[in-house]
Amino acid sequence: MTTGKVLKGKRTKHLVPLLSSDNIAIIDHEDLDRISGETLAARGVKAVVNAARSVSGRYPNLGPGILLESGIPLFDDAGQAIFDDLEDGDELRIEADGSLYKSEVLIAKATIMDKARLEELLAAAELRMDTELELFVQNTIQFLDRESVALIYDPFVPQVETAIRGRQVLVVVRGYDYLDDLDALKPYIREVRPVLIGVDGGADAILEAGFRPDIIIGDMDSVSDKALLSGAEVIAHAYESGECPSAPRLEALGVPFKSWPLSATSEDLALLLAWEKKADLIVALGTHSNVVEYLDKGRSGMASSFLVRLKAGSKLVDAKGVSKLYRASPQTWHVSVVVLAALLVVGAIFMVSEPLRSALALFWLNIRAQLGI
């Protein structure tokens, strides 16, 4: 039996920052992705109840497995009615059979997601991957022609104050292993001082690593007020019609911003900006590169990403490669510490060695005699 206080949210990434270890998280997230699984696990909640199916069978998504490996119970496919029947702060009791009770009232019956069931569902999803990949490729081809006009042939790119020409640019996206990769690149950032572009929540990762983003790009649905108020230039991703969903929030915060209407992902915009502004090198951290990662992001194709990467390919490298190839040069203070340590060792030897002290005294007397002092 599991008990805890309800905290619910239709958008998992908006709910996660509000959760604590006293909560049972109520989500509505079909095909729970890896990033959501990792962030839910990091909050240490008592349990997760999903109104939708955590594994639909379309592809082998990793979020449910991460929760189970972290020891967090996952109750699945509880139905949309739980969002109407439960309020934040309600005390919820979950029985061993998946029955959900508020007080003594049965609210819903969820399916218990255990390791055996998860393995069965993921094995079935693996068998569907060929079909899903074919659909993914078809969707990509379908949109290539339309999106190529805006992305390849003289695209509109907003003006920015940050100097990019001739500099290296690091684009940070909330993707797989993005925190570990960013930590590994700290010496590179300190020494090379690349332009730091945070894509939505990637801006918060930059702040948490001890740096400040130069530019923030995205629809602003997963970036904090703190990041938006950090002094970075803000480029809001808008629809092709010109409508900008994040404009009311940015205006309420008093944050100046530029709007960029383009049919592409926000990470595509960040890479395109770096390319069009003549960056010397573009380092992509946390960006998505395979079909499972795109499906995790809810993308049924990758036309815009395919085109942008073709365009920027000569300057585009993955952060994992940079962290493995880059070695920071010794800092001045590192050398100073080594020299000081050596002097201390020599001094200690003289202090404990009588013959050396006598030789040093004799040498000093000879110097005085030569100088007549």
Contacts in CASP RR format, 6 or more apart in sequence:
PFRMAT RR
TARGET T0000
AUTHOR 0000-0000-0000
METHOD contacts of the structure
MODEL  1
MTTGKVLKGKRTKHLVPLLSSDNIAIIDHEDLDRISGETLAARGVKAVVN
AARSVSGRYPNLGPGILLESGIPLFDDAGQAIFDDLEDGDELRIEADGSL
YKSEVLIAKATIMDKARLEELLAAAELRMDTELELFVQNTIQFLDRESVA
LIYDPFVPQVETAIRGRQVLVVVRGYDYLDDLDALKPYIREVRPVLIGVD
GGADAILEAGFRPDIIIGDMDSVSDKALLSGAEVIAHAYESGECPSAPRL
EALGVPFKSWPLSATSEDLALLLAWEKKADLIVALGTHSNVVEYLDKGRS
GMASSFLVRLKAGSKLVDAKGVSKLYRASPQTWHVSVVVLAALLVVGAIF
MVSEPLRSALALFWLNIRAQLGI
1 93 0 8 1.000
1 94 0 8 1.000
1 95 0 8 1.000
1 96 0 8 1.000
2 24 0 8 1.000
2 46 0 8 1.000
2 47 0 8 1.000
2 73 0 8 1.000
2 93 0 8 1.000
2 94 0 8 1.000
3 24 0 8 1.000
3 46 0 8 1.000
3 91 0 8 1.000
3 92 0 8 1.000
3 93 0 8 1.000
3 94 0 8 1.000
4 22 0 8 1.000
4 23 0 8 1.000
4 24 0 8 1.000
4 46 0 8 1.000
4 47 0 8 1.000
4 91 0 8 1.000
4 92 0 8 1.000
4 93 0 8 1.000
5 22 0 8 1.000
5 23 0 8 1.000
5 24 0 8 1.000
5 88 0 8 1.000
5 89 0 8 1.000
5 90 0 8 1.000
5 91 0 8 1.000
5 92 0 8 1.000
6 23 0 8 1.000
6 24 0 8 1.000
6 26 0 8 1.000
6 86 0 8 1.000
6 87 0 8 1.000
6 88 0 8 1.000
6 89 0 8 1.000
6 90 0 8 1.000
6 91 0 8 1.000
6 92 0 8 1.000
7 15 0 8 1.000
7 18 0 8 1.000
7 19 0 8 1.000
7 23 0 8 1.000
7 24 0 8 1.000
7 25 0 8 1.000
7 26 0 8 1.000
7 88 0 8 1.000
7 89 0 8 1.000
8 15 0 8 1.000
8 25 0 8 1.000
8 26 0 8 1.000
8 27 0 8 1.000
8 82 0 8 1.000
8 83 0 8 1.000
8 86 0 8 1.000
8 88 0 8 1.000
9 15 0 8 1.000
9 26 0 8 1.000
9 27 0 8 1.000
9 28 0 8 1.000
9 83 0 8 1.000
10 27 0 8 1.000
10 28 0 8 1.000
10 83 0 8 1.000
11 221 0 8 1.000
12 27 0 8 1.000
12 29 0 8 1.000
12 32 0 8 1.000
12 36 0 8 1.000
12 39 0 8 1.000
12 40 0 8 1.000
13 35 0 8 1.000
13 36 0 8 1.000
13 39 0 8 1.000
13 221 0 8 1.000
13 222 0 8 1.000
14 221 0 8 1.000
14 222 0 8 1.000
15 25 0 8 1.000
15 27 0 8 1.000
16 36 0 8 1.000
16 39 0 8 1.000
16 40 0 8 1.000
16 43 0 8 1.000
17 224 0 8 1.000
19 25 0 8 1.000
19 40 0 8 1.000
19 43 0 8 1.000
19 44 0 8 1.000
19 45 0 8 1.000
20 43 0 8 1.000
20 45 0 8 1.000
21 43 0 8 1.000
21 44 0 8 1.000
21 45 0 8 1.000
21 46 0 8 1.000
22 46 0 8 1.000
23 43 0 8 1.000
23 45 0 8 1.000
23 46 0 8 1.000
24 45 0 8 1.000
24 46 0 8 1.000
24 47 0 8 1.000
24 48 0 8 1.000
24 49 0 8 1.000
24 92 0 8 1.000
24 94 0 8 1.000
25 40 0 8 1.000
25 43 0 8 1.000
25 45 0 8 1.000
25 47 0 8 1.000
25 48 0 8 1.000
25 49 0 8 1.000
26 49 0 8 1.000
26 51 0 8 1.000
26 82 0 8 1.000
26 83 0 8 1.000
26 86 0 8 1.000
27 40 0 8 1.000
27 48 0 8 1.000
27 49 0 8 1.000
27 50 0 8 1.000
27 51 0 8 1.000
27 52 0 8 1.000
28 50 0 8 1.000
28 51 0 8 1.000
28 52 0 8 1.000
28 80 0 8 1.000
28 83 0 8 1.000
29 36 0 8 1.000
29 50 0 8 1.000
29 52 0 8 1.000
29 54 0 8 1.000
30 52 0 8 1.000
30 53 0 8 1.000
30 54 0 8 1.000
30 56 0 8 1.000
31 53 0 8 1.000
31 54 0 8 1.000
31 55 0 8 1.000
31 56 0 8 1.000
31 57 0 8 1.000
31 58 0 8 1.000
31 59 0 8 1.000
31 61 0 8 1.000
31 295 0 8 1.000
31 296 0 8 1.000
32 50 0 8 1.000
32 54 0 8 1.000
32 55 0 8 1.000
32 61 0 8 1.000
32 63 0 8 1.000
32 64 0 8 1.000
32 67 0 8 1.000
33 61 0 8 1.000
33 62 0 8 1.000
33 63 0 8 1.000
33 296 0 8 1.000
33 297 0 8 1.000
34 61 0 8 1.000
34 62 0 8 1.000
34 63 0 8 1.000
34 66 0 8 1.000
34 176 0 8 1.000
34 296 0 8 1.000
35 174 0 8 1.000
35 175 0 8 1.000
35 176 0 8 1.000
35 296 0 8 1.000
36 63 0 8 1.000
37 62 0 8 1.000
37 63 0 8 1.000
37 64 0 8 1.000
37 65 0 8 1.000
37 66 0 8 1.000
37 67 0 8 1.000
38 63 0 8 1.000
38 66 0 8 1.000
40 48 0 8 1.000
40 67 0 8 1.000
40 72 0 8 1.000
41 66 0 8 1.000
41 67 0 8 1.000
41 69 0 8 1.000
41 70 0 8 1.000
41 72 0 8 1.000
44 70 0 8 1.000
44 72 0 8 1.000
45 72 0 8 1.000
46 72 0 8 1.000
46 73 0 8 1.000
47 72 0 8 1.000
47 73 0 8 1.000
47 74 0 8 1.000
47 75 0 8 1.000
47 94 0 8 1.000
48 67 0 8 1.000
48 72 0 8 1.000
48 73 0 8 1.000
48 74 0 8 1.000
48 75 0 8 1.000
49 75 0 8 1.000
49 78 0 8 1.000
49 82 0 8 1.000
49 92 0 8 1.000
49 94 0 8 1.000
49 100 0 8 1.000
49 110 0 8 1.000
50 74 0 8 1.000
50 75 0 8 1.000
50 76 0 8 1.000
50 77 0 8 1.000
50 78 0 8 1.000
50 110 0 8 1.000
51 77 0 8 1.000
51 78 0 8 1.000
51 79 0 8 1.000
51 80 0 8 1.000
51 82 0 8 1.000
51 83 0 8 1.000
52 77 0 8 1.000
52 79 0 8 1.000
53 76 0 8 1.000
53 77 0 8 1.000
54 61 0 8 1.000
54 63 0 8 1.000
54 64 0 8 1.000
54 74 0 8 1.000
54 76 0 8 1.000
54 77 0 8 1.000
54 113 0 8 1.000
55 61 0 8 1.000
55 64 0 8 1.000
55 76 0 8 1.000
55 113 0 8 1.000
55 118 0 8 1.000
55 121 0 8 1.000
55 122 0 8 1.000
55 125 0 8 1.000
57 121 0 8 1.000
57 124 0 8 1.000
57 125 0 8 1.000
57 128 0 8 1.000
58 125 0 8 1.000
58 128 0 8 1.000
58 132 0 8 1.000
58 295 0 8 1.000
59 125 0 8 1.000
59 128 0 8 1.000
59 129 0 8 1.000
59 132 0 8 1.000
59 291 0 8 1.000
59 292 0 8 1.000
59 295 0 8 1.000
60 122 0 8 1.000
60 125 0 8 1.000
60 126 0 8 1.000
60 129 0 8 1.000
60 292 0 8 1.000
61 125 0 8 1.000
61 292 0 8 1.000
61 295 0 8 1.000
61 296 0 8 1.000
62 296 0 8 1.000
64 74 0 8 1.000
64 76 0 8 1.000
64 113 0 8 1.000
64 118 0 8 1.000
65 115 0 8 1.000
65 118 0 8 1.000
67 74 0 8 1.000
68 74 0 8 1.000
68 113 0 8 1.000
68 114 0 8 1.000
68 115 0 8 1.000
68 118 0 8 1.000
73 94 0 8 1.000
73 112 0 8 1.000
74 112 0 8 1.000
74 113 0 8 1.000
75 94 0 8 1.000
75 98 0 8 1.000
75 100 0 8 1.000
75 110 0 8 1.000
75 111 0 8 1.000
75 112 0 8 1.000
75 113 0 8 1.000
76 110 0 8 1.000
76 111 0 8 1.000
76 112 0 8 1.000
76 113 0 8 1.000
77 110 0 8 1.000
77 111 0 8 1.000
78 100 0 8 1.000
78 108 0 8 1.000
78 109 0 8 1.000
78 110 0 8 1.000
79 108 0 8 1.000
81 107 0 8 1.000
81 108 0 8 1.000
82 100 0 8 1.000
82 107 0 8 1.000
82 108 0 8 1.000
85 102 0 8 1.000
85 107 0 8 1.000
85 108 0 8 1.000
86 92 0 8 1.000
86 102 0 8 1.000
86 107 0 8 1.000
90 102 0 8 1.000
91 102 0 8 1.000
91 103 0 8 1.000
92 100 0 8 1.000
92 101 0 8 1.000
92 102 0 8 1.000
92 107 0 8 1.000
93 100 0 8 1.000
93 101 0 8 1.000
93 102 0 8 1.000
94 100 0 8 1.000
94 101 0 8 1.000
94 110 0 8 1.000
95 101 0 8 1.000
97 109 0 8 1.000
97 112 0 8 1.000
98 109 0 8 1.000
98 110 0 8 1.000
98 111 0 8 1.000
98 112 0 8 1.000
99 106 0 8 1.000
99 108 0 8 1.000
99 109 0 8 1.000
99 110 0 8 1.000
100 106 0 8 1.000
100 107 0 8 1.000
100 108 0 8 1.000
100 109 0 8 1.000
100 110 0 8 1.000
101 107 0 8 1.000
111 117 0 8 1.000
129 291 0 8 1.000
132 291 0 8 1.000
132 295 0 8 1.000
133 291 0 8 1.000
135 300 0 8 1.000
136 291 0 8 1.000
136 294 0 8 1.000
136 295 0 8 1.000
136 300 0 8 1.000
136 301 0 8 1.000
136 302 0 8 1.000
139 300 0 8 1.000
139 301 0 8 1.000
139 303 0 8 1.000
140 301 0 8 1.000
140 302 0 8 1.000
140 303 0 8 1.000
140 306 0 8 1.000
141 303 0 8 1.000
142 303 0 8 1.000
143 301 0 8 1.000
143 303 0 8 1.000
143 304 0 8 1.000
144 303 0 8 1.000
144 306 0 8 1.000
144 307 0 8 1.000
146 263 0 8 1.000
146 303 0 8 1.000
147 263 0 8 1.000
147 264 0 8 1.000
147 303 0 8 1.000
147 304 0 8 1.000
147 307 0 8 1.000
148 307 0 8 1.000
150 156 0 8 1.000
150 262 0 8 1.000
150 263 0 8 1.000
150 264 0 8 1.000
151 262 0 8 1.000
151 264 0 8 1.000
151 268 0 8 1.000
151 272 0 8 1.000
151 304 0 8 1.000
151 307 0 8 1.000
151 308 0 8 1.000
151 311 0 8 1.000
152 307 0 8 1.000
152 311 0 8 1.000
155 262 0 8 1.000
155 272 0 8 1.000
155 276 0 8 1.000
156 260 0 8 1.000
156 261 0 8 1.000
156 262 0 8 1.000
157 260 0 8 1.000
157 272 0 8 1.000
157 273 0 8 1.000
157 276 0 8 1.000
157 277 0 8 1.000
158 235 0 8 1.000
158 258 0 8 1.000
158 259 0 8 1.000
158 260 0 8 1.000
158 273 0 8 1.000
159 258 0 8 1.000
160 215 0 8 1.000
160 233 0 8 1.000
160 235 0 8 1.000
160 258 0 8 1.000
160 273 0 8 1.000
160 277 0 8 1.000
161 233 0 8 1.000
162 195 0 8 1.000
162 214 0 8 1.000
162 215 0 8 1.000
162 233 0 8 1.000
163 195 0 8 1.000
164 195 0 8 1.000
164 273 0 8 1.000
164 274 0 8 1.000
164 277 0 8 1.000
164 278 0 8 1.000
164 279 0 8 1.000
165 277 0 8 1.000
165 278 0 8 1.000
165 279 0 8 1.000
166 278 0 8 1.000
166 279 0 8 1.000
166 280 0 8 1.000
167 194 0 8 1.000
167 195 0 8 1.000
167 279 0 8 1.000
167 280 0 8 1.000
168 192 0 8 1.000
168 194 0 8 1.000
168 195 0 8 1.000
168 279 0 8 1.000
168 280 0 8 1.000
168 281 0 8 1.000
168 282 0 8 1.000
168 283 0 8 1.000
169 194 0 8 1.000
169 195 0 8 1.000
169 197 0 8 1.000
169 274 0 8 1.000
169 279 0 8 1.000
169 281 0 8 1.000
169 282 0 8 1.000
169 283 0 8 1.000
170 185 0 8 1.000
170 189 0 8 1.000
170 194 0 8 1.000
170 195 0 8 1.000
170 196 0 8 1.000
170 197 0 8 1.000
170 283 0 8 1.000
170 285 0 8 1.000
170 319 0 8 1.000
171 197 0 8 1.000
171 198 0 8 1.000
171 199 0 8 1.000
171 267 0 8 1.000
171 270 0 8 1.000
171 271 0 8 1.000
171 274 0 8 1.000
171 282 0 8 1.000
171 283 0 8 1.000
171 284 0 8 1.000
171 285 0 8 1.000
171 287 0 8 1.000
172 178 0 8 1.000
172 182 0 8 1.000
172 196 0 8 1.000
172 197 0 8 1.000
172 198 0 8 1.000
172 199 0 8 1.000
172 202 0 8 1.000
172 203 0 8 1.000
172 205 0 8 1.000
172 206 0 8 1.000
172 213 0 8 1.000
172 285 0 8 1.000
172 286 0 8 1.000
173 198 0 8 1.000
173 199 0 8 1.000
173 200 0 8 1.000
173 202 0 8 1.000
173 267 0 8 1.000
173 270 0 8 1.000
173 284 0 8 1.000
173 285 0 8 1.000
173 286 0 8 1.000
173 287 0 8 1.000
173 288 0 8 1.000
174 199 0 8 1.000
174 200 0 8 1.000
174 201 0 8 1.000
174 202 0 8 1.000
174 205 0 8 1.000
174 222 0 8 1.000
174 286 0 8 1.000
175 286 0 8 1.000
175 287 0 8 1.000
175 288 0 8 1.000
175 293 0 8 1.000
176 286 0 8 1.000
176 293 0 8 1.000
177 286 0 8 1.000
178 202 0 8 1.000
178 205 0 8 1.000
178 285 0 8 1.000
178 286 0 8 1.000
179 205 0 8 1.000
179 208 0 8 1.000
181 285 0 8 1.000
181 286 0 8 1.000
181 319 0 8 1.000
181 320 0 8 1.000
181 323 0 8 1.000
182 205 0 8 1.000
182 206 0 8 1.000
182 209 0 8 1.000
182 285 0 8 1.000
182 319 0 8 1.000
183 209 0 8 1.000
184 319 0 8 1.000
184 323 0 8 1.000
185 283 0 8 1.000
185 285 0 8 1.000
185 319 0 8 1.000
185 322 0 8 1.000
185 323 0 8 1.000
185 326 0 8 1.000
186 209 0 8 1.000
187 326 0 8 1.000
187 328 0 8 1.000
188 194 0 8 1.000
188 322 0 8 1.000
188 323 0 8 1.000
188 326 0 8 1.000
188 328 0 8 1.000
189 196 0 8 1.000
189 209 0 8 1.000
189 211 0 8 1.000
190 328 0 8 1.000
191 328 0 8 1.000
191 329 0 8 1.000
194 281 0 8 1.000
194 283 0 8 1.000
195 214 0 8 1.000
195 215 0 8 1.000
195 274 0 8 1.000
195 279 0 8 1.000
196 206 0 8 1.000
196 211 0 8 1.000
196 212 0 8 1.000
196 213 0 8 1.000
196 214 0 8 1.000
196 215 0 8 1.000
197 213 0 8 1.000
197 214 0 8 1.000
197 215 0 8 1.000
197 216 0 8 1.000
197 217 0 8 1.000
197 270 0 8 1.000
197 273 0 8 1.000
197 274 0 8 1.000
198 205 0 8 1.000
198 206 0 8 1.000
198 213 0 8 1.000
198 215 0 8 1.000
198 216 0 8 1.000
198 217 0 8 1.000
198 232 0 8 1.000
198 270 0 8 1.000
199 216 0 8 1.000
199 217 0 8 1.000
199 218 0 8 1.000
199 266 0 8 1.000
199 267 0 8 1.000
199 270 0 8 1.000
200 216 0 8 1.000
200 217 0 8 1.000
200 218 0 8 1.000
200 219 0 8 1.000
200 220 0 8 1.000
200 221 0 8 1.000
200 222 0 8 1.000
200 223 0 8 1.000
200 266 0 8 1.000
201 222 0 8 1.000
201 223 0 8 1.000
201 224 0 8 1.000
201 227 0 8 1.000
202 213 0 8 1.000
202 223 0 8 1.000
203 213 0 8 1.000
203 216 0 8 1.000
203 223 0 8 1.000
203 224 0 8 1.000
203 227 0 8 1.000
203 228 0 8 1.000
203 230 0 8 1.000
203 232 0 8 1.000
204 223 0 8 1.000
204 224 0 8 1.000
204 226 0 8 1.000
204 227 0 8 1.000
206 212 0 8 1.000
206 213 0 8 1.000
206 227 0 8 1.000
207 213 0 8 1.000
207 226 0 8 1.000
207 227 0 8 1.000
207 230 0 8 1.000
212 230 0 8 1.000
212 231 0 8 1.000
212 232 0 8 1.000
213 227 0 8 1.000
213 230 0 8 1.000
213 232 0 8 1.000
214 232 0 8 1.000
214 233 0 8 1.000
215 232 0 8 1.000
215 233 0 8 1.000
215 234 0 8 1.000
215 235 0 8 1.000
215 270 0 8 1.000
215 273 0 8 1.000
216 223 0 8 1.000
216 227 0 8 1.000
216 228 0 8 1.000
216 232 0 8 1.000
216 233 0 8 1.000
216 234 0 8 1.000
216 235 0 8 1.000
217 235 0 8 1.000
217 237 0 8 1.000
217 260 0 8 1.000
217 266 0 8 1.000
217 269 0 8 1.000
217 270 0 8 1.000
217 273 0 8 1.000
218 235 0 8 1.000
218 236 0 8 1.000
218 237 0 8 1.000
218 246 0 8 1.000
218 266 0 8 1.000
218 269 0 8 1.000
219 236 0 8 1.000
219 237 0 8 1.000
219 245 0 8 1.000
219 246 0 8 1.000
219 266 0 8 1.000
220 228 0 8 1.000
220 234 0 8 1.000
220 236 0 8 1.000
220 246 0 8 1.000
220 249 0 8 1.000
220 250 0 8 1.000
221 246 0 8 1.000
225 253 0 8 1.000
228 234 0 8 1.000
228 250 0 8 1.000
228 253 0 8 1.000
228 255 0 8 1.000
229 253 0 8 1.000
229 255 0 8 1.000
233 258 0 8 1.000
234 250 0 8 1.000
234 255 0 8 1.000
234 256 0 8 1.000
234 257 0 8 1.000
234 258 0 8 1.000
235 257 0 8 1.000
235 258 0 8 1.000
235 259 0 8 1.000
235 260 0 8 1.000
235 269 0 8 1.000
235 273 0 8 1.000
236 244 0 8 1.000
236 246 0 8 1.000
236 247 0 8 1.000
236 250 0 8 1.000
236 257 0 8 1.000
236 258 0 8 1.000
236 259 0 8 1.000
236 260 0 8 1.000
237 244 0 8 1.000
237 246 0 8 1.000
237 260 0 8 1.000
237 262 0 8 1.000
237 266 0 8 1.000
237 269 0 8 1.000
238 244 0 8 1.000
238 245 0 8 1.000
238 259 0 8 1.000
238 260 0 8 1.000
238 261 0 8 1.000
238 262 0 8 1.000
239 245 0 8 1.000
239 261 0 8 1.000
240 261 0 8 1.000
240 262 0 8 1.000
240 263 0 8 1.000
241 261 0 8 1.000
242 259 0 8 1.000
242 261 0 8 1.000
244 259 0 8 1.000
244 261 0 8 1.000
246 257 0 8 1.000
247 257 0 8 1.000
247 259 0 8 1.000
250 257 0 8 1.000
260 269 0 8 1.000
262 268 0 8 1.000
262 269 0 8 1.000
263 304 0 8 1.000
264 272 0 8 1.000
264 304 0 8 1.000
264 305 0 8 1.000
264 308 0 8 1.000
265 297 0 8 1.000
265 299 0 8 1.000
265 304 0 8 1.000
265 305 0 8 1.000
267 284 0 8 1.000
267 287 0 8 1.000
267 288 0 8 1.000
267 305 0 8 1.000
268 304 0 8 1.000
268 305 0 8 1.000
268 308 0 8 1.000
271 282 0 8 1.000
271 284 0 8 1.000
271 287 0 8 1.000
271 308 0 8 1.000
271 309 0 8 1.000
271 312 0 8 1.000
271 316 0 8 1.000
272 308 0 8 1.000
272 311 0 8 1.000
272 312 0 8 1.000
274 282 0 8 1.000
274 312 0 8 1.000
274 315 0 8 1.000
275 282 0 8 1.000
275 308 0 8 1.000
275 311 0 8 1.000
275 312 0 8 1.000
275 315 0 8 1.000
279 315 0 8 1.000
280 315 0 8 1.000
281 315 0 8 1.000
281 317 0 8 1.000
282 312 0 8 1.000
282 315 0 8 1.000
282 316 0 8 1.000
282 317 0 8 1.000
283 317 0 8 1.000
283 318 0 8 1.000
283 319 0 8 1.000
283 322 0 8 1.000
284 316 0 8 1.000
284 317 0 8 1.000
284 318 0 8 1.000
284 319 0 8 1.000
285 318 0 8 1.000
285 319 0 8 1.000
286 319 0 8 1.000
287 318 0 8 1.000
288 294 0 8 1.000
288 296 0 8 1.000
288 297 0 8 1.000
288 299 0 8 1.000
288 302 0 8 1.000
288 305 0 8 1.000
289 318 0 8 1.000
294 301 0 8 1.000
294 302 0 8 1.000
294 305 0 8 1.000
309 316 0 8 1.000
349 356 0 8 1.000
350 356 0 8 1.000
350 357 0 8 1.000
350 360 0 8 1.000
351 357 0 8 1.000
END
